[in-house]
């Protein structure tokens, strides 16, 4: 990549880093609530307890929110490295956010059709992930097109 090309993608990667911090805060909140055994207040959708205590909230004994926190931290790290011009970082970032958005869509499906309840914090995470995916792929476009 030429230096000018790299410069055009700084803003989207910086935006991705900031968005990932929002997702990280959401995921850490849910992880702390899960680990401490506290219930999560759900004022908007009213289905947080059903979702967060379902069999889908834990994978191999690990809270799914913790997996999400790790993914958001990875996005933050790779986005930050992308801002500073590390060429490998965007190449790792794209498949990560693509995987995250596919998992988010699967989890929305589970909430809608299997659990039949919605968690507002889970929906927020999905929305952040969808926006992250758009931003990261727009950043790629800026790098490729220019």
N, C-alpha and C positions, 0 to 999 in steps of 0.2 A: 504494500500500500504506500502511496505517496503521502508526504506530510500533509498536504492540503486536503487530501481525501480523508485522512484520519481526523483532521480538525472538524470537518462537517458532521462527524458522528459523535462529537463530545457531548452535545446537549442531550441527545436521546439516551446515551449511556449514563449520563449523570441523572437524568429523570428515572431511568430504570433502577439506579442505586437508591434513590429516594423512595420510590415505590416499594422496593424490596424491604426497606426499613419499616414501612407501614405494615406490610405482610408479616414481617418478623415480629413486630409488637403484638399483632393479633394472634399469631401462632404461639408465642411465648405465654400470652395471657391464658389461652386455652390449655396449654401444657401445665402451667402452674395450677390452674383449677383442677385439672385431671389428677395430677400427682398428689395434690393436697386433699382430694376427695370432696372438694367444695362444689356446690351447684353453680351453674352459670345463669345469671339473670338474663331473661330473654324478653325484652319489652316490645320488640317489633313483630317477630314472627311467632313467638310462643312455643316453639318446638325444640328449643335447645337441649333440654334434658333427654328427650326421646332420641335425638340424633347423637348426642355426646355420650350416652350410655348404651348405645346400640353395639352390636358385635362388630360393626364396621369402624368403630372409633379406635380400635387397637389392632395393630398388625404385628404378629409374632411377639406379643407382649409389650410392644412399644406403642405409646400413644401416637396416633396419626398426626396430631398437632405437633409433636416433637419432630417427626419426619418433615412436616411442613416448615418448621423453624429452621431445620438444617438446610432445606432447599432454598429458603429465602436468604439465609446467610450466604450460601454459595452464590446466589444471584447477585447479592450485594458485592461480594468479593470480586466476582468476575466482571461486573459492570465497572467497578472502580479500576480494576486493572485495564479494562478496555479504554477508559478515559485517559489513562496514562500511556496508551499506545502499545500495550502488550498484544501482539498479533494472535496469540493462541487463545486469549480470553474470549473474544467473540465467537470463535469456533466451538468453544465449550459451552458458552452461554446459550446459543441457539437451541441445541438439542435439550438442554436442561429446561428451558422455559416451555419448549414444545411438549416435553414429558409432563411438566407441571400442569399445563392447560388440559391435556388429555385426562390426567388424574382428576382435575377439578370438574371436568364435564361428567366423568364417571360418578363422582361423589354427588353432583347435583341430580343425576339420574337416580341414584340410590335414595336420596332424600325425597324426591318426588314420587317415585313409583314403588319403592320397597319399604322404606321407613314411614313414608307418608307424613313427614313432618320436616320443617325447615329450621335450621339454625342460622340466625342472623350473622354470627361471627364466621361461620363457614361460607355463607354467601358473600360476605365481604372479602374473604380470602380468595374466593373464586373470581370475583370482580377484579381484584388487584392483579391476579394472575393473568386474566384475559387482557387487561390493559398493558401489563408487562410484556406479554407476548407481542402485542401490536407494536409497542415502542421498540423492542429489541429487533423485530424484523424490519421496522422502518429505519433503524440505525444501519442495518445491513444494506438496505437499499441505498442509503446515502453514500455508503462506502463503495458499493458496486457501481452506481450510476455515475458518480463524479470522477 
